[in-house]
Amino acid sequence: MKLNPIWTAPLCRSNVATFARRWFPAVLLALASVTVATAQDDAAEEVKPTGKVELVQDGFAFTEGPAWEPKSKSLLFTDIPNTAIHRLAPDGSITLFTGDSKHTNGILIPADGRILACQMDGQVVRYDDDANATVLASQYNGKRFNAPNDLTVDDDGGIYFTDPLFRAPTPLPQTVQAVYYIAADDTVSRVTEGLAAPNGIGMSPDRKRLYVCPSGQAEMLVYDVTGPGKLSAPKTFCTLQQPEGKSGTGADGIALDVNGNVYITTHIGVQIYSPAGKQIGVVAFPEQPANVCFGGDDWKTMFVTARTGLYRVTMPIPGMH
């Protein structure tokens, strides 16, 4: 290795001056970046509900997949064991959207109004207004998916979805649990390595980060998005607060607000984290939450599916939509 002359020359006033000119600005810039990041993290304010947690309705088998539909001002949510999708109307009534959901879990309604869903029976689909399903993807490398769970979309017309083991055949058809990407041209690619039951998934407001929340570990993951369906290596975004006397418990569903805060359903409630991974709130519910979304006219109503019940609570920051 050839050494820079500044390291081999005798230490004199001119060499010290050269060192200072070359390296102090970079050092100061690095220190400044750390200071700014720390200050931003420390400045993250606690996020607390502005209203009470309300039970909308209970008596379901296992609720999941809440998704707000702006055009009808209604909420879709699933009851997995009963293969049902229900609709909560503006007047508070709940009607059956479909009774043949093929164990639909996560639902997402992006800005274009499509009703996208993960059927745990092995498919990612699009529902029309009459609940007719069009299959978008059902296999990878000639084999069916394990049991698609939850999904999110990017600005390029693509869909990211998780494929863990819940309700999947054994042995697992895909042999691994991972995240997949359906591109705008309908091609499907596997975009992560094997994960510990990847479950909730979401993108940052600027679409530069993909959050993946496994159920099989306390560490939640984040990936830098380098292109459509192209991800960096994962980093630990945060480590979930654990229930008393337990360790290694993970997450289920997630949602984000317009500030980029991440809302994660866990064993102790909806844990809220700043974009820097600092916990800034916990909202408790009578039952363990499974999934979460935002809705309402101002997008400040947080809907939570929690085992046998559907709940809502008003929050101070609008959710992403």
NORMO-V734819 format. One record per helix or strand of 3 or more residues. SS is the DSSP state (2 for helix, 1 for strand). FROM is the first residue (numbers start at 0). TO is the last residue. Records with the same first field share a line. If there is no record, write none. Layout:
BEGIN
SS->FROM-TO, FROM-TO
END
This chain:
BEGIN
2->4-7, 12-42, 79-81
1->53-56, 62-68, 73-78, 83-87, 93-97, 103-107, 114-118, 122-126, 132-136, 147-152, 158-162, 177-181, 187-189, 197-202, 208-213, 218-226, 234-238, 253-256, 261-265, 268-272, 278-282, 290-294, 300-305, 308-313
END
